[in-house]
Amino acid sequence: MVAEDGTPVATRCFPREAQSVAVARQFVHLALVELKLPDLADWAELITSELASNAVRHARHDSFRVTVRRLGATRVRVAVIDKSRDLPELVAPCDDDEHGRGLALVDAFSAQWGTDPLNWGKRVWADLESPGLEETPAPNVPIYTHRGAQVIYVLIVVAVTALITAGVAAQH
């Protein structure tokens, strides 16, 4: 799908049941593969798990919605929308607390996150960013696509290595 602003988006509603969390993770994974950002899938699945678990635990309706929106070439927003107006709070849990660490994980693994209050509930979102090719410069190594050129290049590298090795051996 395409959002009103023209950005690619995938969205799906899930029943407010514990087993929906795993299905929501799968949905996000597949959406990221479709958006050509599979390197973000692991972190996005973790964040989806935390946000969807919160919706299952705290929402006041029988369903919640997950959206995955591409924000740029290397950036995506994962959001969970539910009909509870209670906004989540990032708190430091005690060592023996069984809950309360989810938003700390979201905070740690996202580029940024936040909440949008809605008239009928809220949206909790997290942005993930891949380093992308433009941020990781390619090494200065020639790439030869023709098979013959590859063979010649390897032979040159082997010959130069042999000459260097012979020169070092002759000095000792």
C-alpha positions as CSV (number, residue, x, y, z in Angstrom):
1,M,0.0,0.0,0.0
2,V,0.9,3.6,-0.3
3,A,0.2,6.2,2.3
4,E,-1.5,9.6,1.6
5,D,1.9,11.2,1.4
6,G,3.1,8.7,-1.2
7,T,5.4,6.6,1.2
8,P,5.1,2.8,1.1
9,V,3.2,1.4,4.1
10,A,2.0,-1.9,5.2
11,T,-0.8,-2.2,7.8
12,R,-2.7,-4.9,9.5
13,C,-5.1,-5.4,12.4
14,F,-4.6,-8.2,14.9
15,P,-6.9,-9.6,17.7
16,R,-5.9,-8.5,21.1
17,E,-4.6,-12.0,22.1
18,A,-1.2,-13.1,23.2
19,Q,-0.7,-15.3,20.1
20,S,-1.1,-12.2,17.9
21,V,2.3,-10.9,19.0
22,A,4.1,-13.7,17.1
23,V,1.9,-13.1,14.0
24,A,2.6,-9.4,14.2
25,R,6.4,-10.0,14.2
26,Q,6.0,-12.2,11.1
27,F,4.0,-9.5,9.4
28,V,6.7,-6.9,10.2
29,H,9.4,-9.2,8.9
30,L,7.6,-9.8,5.6
31,A,6.9,-6.1,5.2
32,L,10.6,-5.2,5.6
33,V,11.6,-7.9,3.1
34,E,9.0,-6.4,0.7
35,L,10.4,-2.9,1.4
36,K,13.9,-4.2,0.6
37,L,15.1,-3.5,4.2
38,P,15.6,-7.1,5.5
39,D,18.6,-6.0,7.5
40,L,16.3,-4.2,9.9
41,A,14.0,-7.2,10.4
42,D,15.6,-8.5,13.6
43,W,15.4,-5.2,15.5
44,A,12.0,-4.4,14.1
45,E,10.6,-7.8,15.2
46,L,12.0,-7.2,18.7
47,I,10.4,-3.7,18.8
48,T,7.1,-5.1,17.4
49,S,7.1,-7.8,20.1
50,E,7.4,-5.2,22.8
51,L,4.9,-2.8,21.5
52,A,2.3,-5.4,20.5
53,S,2.7,-7.1,23.9
54,N,1.9,-3.7,25.6
55,A,-1.2,-3.4,23.4
56,V,-2.4,-6.9,24.3
57,R,-1.8,-6.2,28.0
58,H,-3.2,-2.6,28.2
59,A,-5.5,-1.8,25.3
60,R,-9.2,-1.3,25.8
61,H,-10.5,-2.8,22.6
62,D,-10.5,-6.2,21.0
63,S,-7.8,-5.4,18.4
64,F,-4.7,-3.4,17.7
65,R,-3.1,-2.3,14.4
66,V,0.5,-2.6,13.3
67,T,2.0,-0.4,10.6
68,V,5.3,-0.4,8.8
69,R,6.1,2.7,6.9
70,R,9.2,3.5,4.8
71,L,10.5,6.9,5.7
72,G,13.5,7.0,3.4
73,A,16.0,4.8,1.6
74,T,17.3,3.3,4.8
75,R,14.7,4.3,7.4
76,V,11.4,2.7,8.5
77,R,8.8,3.4,11.2
78,V,7.1,0.5,13.0
79,A,4.0,1.6,14.9
80,V,1.4,-0.1,17.1
81,I,-2.0,1.7,17.4
82,D,-4.6,0.8,20.1
83,K,-7.6,2.3,21.7
84,S,-6.1,3.0,25.1
85,R,-5.3,6.7,25.9
86,D,-2.8,5.7,28.5
87,L,0.6,6.7,27.2
88,P,3.6,4.4,28.0
89,E,6.4,5.6,30.2
90,L,10.0,4.7,30.0
91,V,11.0,3.7,33.6
92,A,13.9,2.0,35.1
93,P,12.6,-1.4,36.5
94,C,13.8,-2.9,39.7
95,D,15.9,-6.1,39.4
96,D,13.0,-8.3,40.5
97,D,10.3,-6.7,38.3
98,E,8.8,-9.1,35.8
99,H,7.7,-6.3,33.5
100,G,8.7,-2.8,32.5
101,R,11.8,-3.4,30.4
102,G,10.1,-3.3,27.0
103,L,10.3,0.4,26.3
104,A,14.0,0.4,27.4
105,L,14.6,-2.1,24.6
106,V,12.6,0.0,22.2
107,D,14.7,3.0,23.2
108,A,18.0,1.1,22.9
109,F,17.4,-0.4,19.5
110,S,15.6,2.4,17.7
111,A,16.9,5.6,16.1
112,Q,14.1,7.3,18.0
113,W,10.6,6.5,19.3
114,G,7.6,8.3,20.6
115,T,3.9,8.3,21.1
116,D,1.1,10.2,19.3
117,P,-2.1,10.7,21.3
118,L,-5.1,10.1,19.1
119,N,-8.8,11.1,19.7
120,W,-9.7,7.5,20.4
121,G,-6.3,6.0,21.6
122,K,-2.7,6.3,20.8
123,R,0.1,5.3,18.4
124,V,3.4,4.1,19.8
125,W,6.2,4.2,17.1
126,A,9.8,3.5,16.7
127,D,12.1,4.5,13.8
128,L,14.8,2.1,12.7
129,E,17.7,3.0,10.4
130,S,20.0,0.9,8.3
131,P,23.5,2.2,7.8
132,G,22.8,1.9,4.0
133,L,25.3,1.8,1.2
134,E,25.8,5.6,1.1
135,E,27.1,5.7,4.7
136,T,29.4,2.7,4.3
137,P,31.9,3.6,1.5
138,A,32.9,0.7,-0.7
139,P,36.5,-0.3,-0.5
140,N,38.8,0.9,-3.2
141,V,39.0,-2.5,-4.9
142,P,38.3,-2.9,-8.6
143,I,35.3,-5.0,-9.5
144,Y,35.6,-7.0,-12.7
145,T,32.3,-8.6,-13.9
146,H,33.7,-10.4,-17.0
147,R,35.0,-13.9,-16.1
148,G,38.2,-13.5,-18.2
149,A,39.0,-10.2,-16.4
150,Q,38.4,-11.9,-13.0
151,V,40.9,-14.7,-13.9
152,I,43.5,-12.2,-15.1
153,Y,43.1,-10.1,-12.0
154,V,43.6,-13.1,-9.7
155,L,46.7,-14.2,-11.7
156,I,48.2,-10.7,-11.3
157,V,47.5,-10.7,-7.6
158,V,49.1,-14.2,-7.2
159,A,52.1,-13.2,-9.3
160,V,52.7,-10.0,-7.3
161,T,52.4,-12.0,-4.1
162,A,54.9,-14.5,-5.3
163,L,57.4,-11.8,-6.3
164,I,57.0,-10.1,-2.9
165,T,57.4,-13.4,-1.1
166,A,60.5,-14.3,-3.2
167,G,62.0,-10.9,-2.5
168,V,61.5,-11.2,1.3
169,A,62.9,-14.8,1.3
170,A,66.0,-13.6,-0.7
171,Q,66.8,-10.9,1.9
172,H,66.9,-13.5,4.8
